[in-house]
């Protein structure tokens, strides 16, 4: 629809300048922003009909922050994510009720304009902003998914998978670890929970008896951190962004302190045997 107000967010100058001019030529009233703060300021100051945001505005996943801000301030706006990764479809399904569609780079301008006009002519019901959640809440709700994804990665590691254990013996420490991480995120204590440290020490002794090496324990911890990050990224639109950085720091500290305690217990067992 001619004159529709469109917010375009992309940190690549060439794309931002080129697409802005094309969209203006097509009759859109375009505001272009290069950063997330610029985009949020524009959202707070002006009304829009359409948002097109690159998925990675400076940092991976920053486009989700822009979409989230728009959904909260102007839930009726039609939103598009611009991405260079066609396989983004799997991630998009998790946020379909917040993003109307996505556009793949390099963008086919004619198809993009047709998609925008189609959405403007046939708008969906107004999006209801999703209530935000702390990272701890997402971790607790997705505990089974985290454990399943972690186990799959571990079994793909030939060095670790060579140790013959049942699935239960492999994963039975994870619920305690994830609960301890969630507790640390909620309260941000200066020192780790003593009960969590006892569980970590027990885990270190168990891994010693099962025949693990310390590098294998470290690799398991790395894989757990990777899975947690992937799960949080998939649910970024529902997470309280204002607490995301301190919560991620708390996750790192919790994993590190538990791993250190497990290794100390492992080494204690090792010295006794020697």
C-alpha positions in Angstrom: 0.0 0.0 0.0 1.6 3.3 -1.1 2.8 5.5 1.8 3.0 2.6 4.3 5.5 3.4 7.0 8.4 0.8 7.0 11.3 0.4 9.4 14.3 -1.2 7.9 17.1 -2.4 10.1 20.5 -3.7 8.7 24.1 -3.0 9.8 25.5 -3.5 6.2 25.7 0.0 4.6 25.4 -1.2 1.0 22.3 -3.3 1.7 20.7 -0.6 3.9 21.2 2.1 1.3 20.2 0.0 -1.7 17.1 -1.6 -0.3 16.0 1.7 1.3 16.0 3.5 -2.1 14.2 0.6 -3.8 11.5 0.4 -1.1 11.0 4.2 -1.3 10.7 3.9 -5.1 8.0 1.3 -4.5 6.1 3.9 -2.5 7.0 3.0 1.1 7.9 5.7 3.6 11.1 4.1 4.9 13.1 4.7 8.1 16.5 3.0 8.0 18.5 2.1 11.1 22.0 0.5 11.4 21.9 -0.6 15.0 19.5 -2.1 17.6 19.5 1.1 19.8 18.7 3.2 16.7 15.8 0.9 15.8 14.4 0.8 19.4 14.6 4.6 19.5 12.7 4.8 16.2 10.1 2.3 17.5 9.5 4.5 20.6 9.2 7.7 18.5 7.3 6.8 15.4 4.4 4.6 14.3 5.1 1.9 11.6 3.1 -0.5 9.4 6.0 -2.8 8.5 9.3 -3.9 10.1 12.1 -5.6 8.1 15.1 -6.5 10.3 18.2 -8.4 9.5 18.6 -11.4 11.8 22.2 -10.4 12.8 22.4 -6.6 13.5 25.9 -6.3 14.8 25.6 -9.5 16.8 24.0 -12.9 16.0 20.3 -12.9 16.8 20.0 -9.1 17.4 17.1 -9.0 15.0 15.1 -10.9 17.5 15.6 -8.0 20.0 14.2 -5.6 17.4 11.2 -7.8 16.7 10.6 -8.2 20.4 10.6 -4.5 21.0 8.3 -3.9 18.1 5.9 -6.5 19.2 5.6 -5.0 22.7 5.3 -1.4 21.5 3.3 -1.8 18.3 1.9 -5.3 18.2 -0.1 -4.7 15.0 3.0 -4.1 12.8 3.8 -6.7 10.2 7.3 -8.1 10.8 9.8 -9.7 8.5 13.3 -11.2 9.4 16.0 -10.8 6.7 18.5 -13.7 6.9 21.3 -15.1 4.8 20.5 -18.6 6.0 17.7 -20.4 4.2 17.7 -23.1 6.8 16.5 -20.5 9.3 13.0 -22.1 8.8 13.5 -24.5 11.7 14.2 -21.6 14.1 11.4 -19.5 12.6 8.8 -22.1 13.5 9.6 -21.6 17.2 8.8 -17.9 16.8 6.1 -18.0 14.2 3.6 -16.2 16.4 5.9 -13.2 16.6 7.4 -13.0 13.1 5.1 -12.9 10.1 7.6 -14.1 7.5 11.3 -14.1 6.6 13.2 -12.9 3.5 16.4 -14.7 2.4 19.5 -12.8 1.3 20.2 -11.8 -1.4 16.7 -10.5 -1.4 14.6 -10.8 -4.6 13.2 -7.3 -4.5 10.0 -8.1 -6.5 9.2 -11.1 -4.3 9.9 -9.1 -1.2 7.6 -6.2 -2.2 4.9 -8.6 -3.2 5.1 -10.3 0.2 4.9 -7.0 2.0 1.9 -5.8 0.1 0.2 -9.2 0.5 0.6 -8.9 4.2 -0.6 -5.3 4.2 -3.7 -6.2 2.2 -4.5 -9.3 4.3 -3.3 -8.5 7.9 -3.5 -11.2 10.5 -5.1 -10.6 13.9 -3.1 -8.3 16.1 -0.2 -10.1 17.7 -0.5 -10.4 21.5 2.9 -9.7 23.0 4.3 -12.8 24.6 5.0 -12.5 28.3 8.7 -12.5 29.0 10.5 -15.2 31.0 13.7 -15.3 32.9 16.4 -17.6 31.5 16.0 -19.8 34.5 12.3 -20.4 33.7 13.2 -21.4 30.1 15.9 -23.8 31.4 13.5 -25.5 33.8 10.7 -25.8 31.1 13.1 -27.1 28.5 15.0 -29.4 30.8 14.0 -32.6 28.9 15.0 -31.0 25.6 18.4 -29.9 26.9 19.1 -33.4 28.3 18.0 -35.1 25.1 20.1 -32.7 22.8 23.1 -33.0 25.1 22.9 -36.8 25.1 22.8 -36.8 21.3 25.9 -34.6 21.0 27.8 -36.7 23.6 27.0 -39.9 21.7 28.4 -38.3 18.5 31.7 -37.8 20.2 33.6 -41.0 19.5 36.0 -40.5 22.5 33.2 -40.2 25.1 30.8 -42.6 23.4 33.5 -45.3 23.6 32.8 -45.5 27.4 30.0 -47.9 27.5 27.2 -46.6 29.8 23.5 -46.7 29.8 21.6 -43.5 28.9 20.6 -43.2 32.6 24.1 -43.4 33.9 25.2 -40.9 31.3 22.6 -38.2 32.0 21.4 -38.7 35.6 23.5 -35.8 36.9 22.0 -33.3 34.5 18.7 -32.5 36.2 20.6 -31.5 39.4 23.0 -29.4 37.4 20.3 -27.6 35.5 18.3 -26.9 38.7 21.4 -25.5 40.3 22.0 -23.3 37.3 18.4 -22.0 37.5 18.7 -21.3 41.2 21.9 -19.4 40.6 20.3 -17.3 37.8 17.4 -16.4 40.1 19.4 -15.3 43.0 22.9 -14.4 41.7 24.7 -15.4 44.9 28.3 -14.6 45.5 29.1 -18.3 46.3 27.6 -21.4 44.7 25.0 -23.4 46.5 26.6 -25.9 48.9 24.2 -28.7 47.9 25.1 -28.1 44.2 28.7 -28.4 45.1 28.1 -31.7 46.9 26.3 -33.0 43.9 29.1 -31.9 41.6 31.7 -33.7 43.8 29.6 -36.8 43.7 29.5 -36.6 40.0 33.3 -36.3 39.8 33.7 -39.4 41.8 31.1 -41.2 39.6 32.9 -40.2 36.4 36.2 -41.5 37.9 34.6 -44.9 38.6 33.0 -45.0 35.1 36.4 -44.6 33.5 36.2 -41.0 32.3 39.3 -38.8 31.8 39.3 -35.2 32.9 39.4 -33.9 29.3 36.3 -36.0 28.6 34.5 -34.4 31.6 35.5 -30.9 30.3 34.2 -31.8 26.9 30.8 -32.9 28.4 30.6 -29.5 30.1 31.4 -27.7 26.9 28.6 -29.6 25.1 26.2 -28.8 27.8 27.0 -25.1 27.5 26.5 -25.3 23.8 23.1 -26.9 24.1 21.9 -24.4 26.7 23.0 -21.5 24.4 21.1 -23.1 21.4 17.9 -23.6 23.4 18.0 -20.1 24.7 18.6 -18.7 21.2 15.6 -20.6 19.9 13.5 -19.0 22.6 15.0 -15.5 22.5 11.8 -13.7 21.8 10.2 -14.8 25.1 13.2 -14.1 27.3 13.6 -11.0 29.4 16.3 -9.3 27.4 17.1 -6.8 30.2 18.4 -9.8 32.3 19.9 -11.9 29.5 23.6 -10.8 29.9 23.8 -11.2 33.7 21.9 -14.5 33.4 24.3 -15.8 30.8 27.2 -14.8 33.1 25.5 -16.7 35.9 25.3 -19.8 33.7 28.9 -19.6 32.9 29.9 -19.2 36.5 27.7 -22.1 37.6 29.0 -24.5 35.0 32.6 -23.5 35.8 32.3 -23.9 39.6 30.5 -27.2 39.3 33.1 -28.5 36.8 35.9 -27.4 39.1 34.4 -29.2 42.0 33.8 -32.4 40.0 37.5 -32.3 38.9 38.7 -31.9 42.5 36.7 -34.9 43.5 37.9 -36.9 40.6 41.5 -36.1 41.4 41.0 -37.0 45.0 39.8 -40.4 43.9 42.8 -40.7 41.6 45.3 -39.9 44.3 43.7 -42.6 46.6 44.1 -45.2 43.9 47.7 -44.2 43.2 
